[in-house]
Amino acid sequence: MAPSVRLGTAQGRWVLAATIAGSGMAFLDSTVVNVALAQIGDDFDAGFTALQWITNAYTLTLAALILLGGVLGDRLGRRRVFLVGVVWFAVASALCALSPSTEVLIAARALQGIGGALLTPGSLSIISSVFASEDQPRAVGTWAGLSGLSGAVGPFLGGWLVAVDWRLVFLVNLPIAAVVLYGTLRHVPESRDTRDAVKRLDLVGTLAIVASLTGLTWSLTEAGARGWTWPVVLAGVGGVAAGVVFVVVEQRSSHPLVPLEIFKNRVFSATNVATFFVYGALGVYGFLVILQLQVVAGWSPLAAGTAMLPATVLMLLLSSRVGGLASRTGPRVLMTAGILLAAASFALATRIGPDARWLTDVAPSAVLLGLGMSLTVAPLTATVLAAAPEQLSGAASGVNNAVARTAGLLAVAVVPSLAGLSKATTSDPSALQQGFPTAMLIGAGAVLVGAVVSWFGLGREARVQRASDSSAEPVNR
């Protein structure tokens, strides 16, 4: 039975609402916490490296396990795994809100990332598996725009919440999770990859990728504060070695976590390379700009969060329309143009300093970022899914999400060190101001690499709509 849920029906609207709210919860948490970092640093007397770990602990487990989350959904049921992820994420969010110290908060953030790894790929693969093929580009575009919007609205919402108490940025996930559970249980059909249902999970590959990202992240983050001491170097070498082991295991496994043949598709590979550079830079932008506005410019959390509102509004207005446009024009021109606009946004962000004004120094960067990501996110997401067979939609979604999260993880670990920010603190504006422009220019360079890859890697044959495939059969329960 082919995917049959239609976008304009009540069920279709509920499926979209539940999956967008679920993935949006994870996207929201990856940005809303950035607004709270300055206050968390003050409350817990945390240095810059500790603030990096509050961000990276979440991204580390999310990036390391998101591939497993996609495969679990394909094999055990996308709806089932999505529901487990929502509950897990909500419980971990409550633990974050109750944390008495930096160390406990970092551990709770790591638990949050596990929940995000289960629900994020499931949300997109559910859309790809249950909607009729002719509705998938618009559905994916709506998902990409509104899920991305939740990340974009994070700083704005975080500003309001932090003005009361920074712990509210975690507690806000609880009512969202309740709505997602209701919508999913009542309206989302089950789907799975029936051909792969009996295969074993790739636990060796999972352990290898966890070891690789953990070693690399710890090494790159601690190098700025400790220098390249022997423990730091050994952790980095171990991370690289574990990454090589992961590739070897995937090549030889009969049940790989990542089916490497999926990368034989040039469009799929190029889109993921572009994802790596663009989302790595975005991770740095989100982490540093809000800190810069609060610590250096002296803005309140509410003012700093509200500063990015133009990007939020533009993504809300344009992303769904761009998804439909990409189905007619193809993704190449839209993605390249959008990424170039994002690069210009990074360059303009270097103007944000001690006397920053919203209209002249912040708004231009926010507007260009909103325009750029509106043109980029929906075509990029739809292209990744269209390039993979339907029965591997969970794996394809997991790979692309893992690439995006890994990029942000490694970028937040390494770029502050390259820019000389590792010794900065929330009580030392001059140190942050000295390295911030350099970090933004590094981000602009990374985004430009993504533009080059998009233009030359996709080609005119790239499409955002997959041919109908009936191999993954919805299971109504």
Steps between C-alpha positions, in 0.01 A plus 500: 500500500647835394519798738153654491455776759405822320630838609167682492311254722448520875728200549766658281491819702533305825791296366678820401419669831624208712822446306579871476438554871709195589802586289445867579543420868848364429586790267367749754719358773811528286454880479290615795774393741744741334309793648529348847875435486602839638274462805597136549863608492432764764291270724746211490816711459572301180782579259477508120597132466219399737255700288630317193428169672146604595444541127716211380379233746157521338633515146749217562246234596255630241757480220647168613168317539277662240605240241390225735175687560424506127576130457296405808204685352536325164514157662290521818242753382550871440201603711604279791859626517382859456272463803779356715721792401236756597454351848875465555560860391233633736640314802857615424376859462355485851837376629675794331263743669574346842880493460687636804841535330676528167606136510145373555366730229756372251405139580128578465566673169669183375185306594291755312707434190414130514129585491560739213684226309191281519238756405674723245557253212165337573311824446630543145490134400136482613417780255697334222334163564133579557423794269406441138797564270345805334457665842846420634690809369250740658481292818878489531521871424245577771682270743837656419371855527302462821749265668778738406279784619489342844877520506491857372239604756711345776700815578181710503315259729811446709526872565152508651558188709847593625360835616303296756736205564741318268359165615178576312683447169493129585158482667334643187558163332252321727172646363633469144573131559146447630351643178731287285406183685129569454529574129726203429296245691174612342591579140842375382500158326783255564749431221820300476742347252357148480792364299754589771283425803677177590857631477712552810604842616852619429616539861871487410456785253303697759774459761763604244323822402431587865869448583609701197285806570569489873877488450504772237263731688686470830834553329393803296311663787766449766790594272406867526509499881774239567711525189609199295602287797548125464150409627346748255705369207432135587126567523507658154702216350266250662200681354648488150588132540147419617366684194711280273373192685143621443549521124662154487220348709234656278668366186510144633175482694196318365282734704684837497392799701571705188454319166806643328356432156267793561803728452548372144226744408693819420211728591460338841871530577530859377195610697645352818836669444320834457302422815822449695648839415178700526374350826844507657513874440143546627594323823773756560268790409230392742747430780699823477269776375263481798797494740654796318183704530465431872861501620661757267211723391332478840156407370247322718415134421163615363656762274769259379244230422260738329781633281476200271124531447532605132659164419214324674229692316662451160533124550137480608380689193725351234611143579182319397477700177863426421429128546234519229720715276788251529277223364472701176847654469719242672712572809831613348439870440290551812750330731801679356334842514379438854841391624666807344253724684585317823872565439427872465308481829811370677713778354254765621492344847859613554353850556343387830711654776484703824281774350290278277168639382224269386399685182847554355714220648273203578191518278688485165670177604174353634308587181759346271521190718121459489489542122794267450371219717148532357647431155726221626336282764193364320676416168797348686281277716276388216800431274662269756181296535429492126850368427448194724265203449179531703582193711815678617327828579573462870868429432520793254337734749727368774812552289409857410404587857819336627706703254329823608539428872857376465588814308359724772664290768848515349467864398403615851792293631767629263408848369509680839849357549612619155357843574676521839183479711577198718619709796209745482235517774159663531661756733768602248344686202834602349616142446175407324506814285856432389423159353138540384566663158754230416250227587237660274742521209595134546128421489455705181783304337341168594165610358665601172642149470143373534389726215773368270409140581131568438558655159750250362389192693127497437483568129186559300373145556444544874135473602297542819235237428555126507322267264218301664628202698273251668755300693429663834145417590302704751370288787171633634448441869 
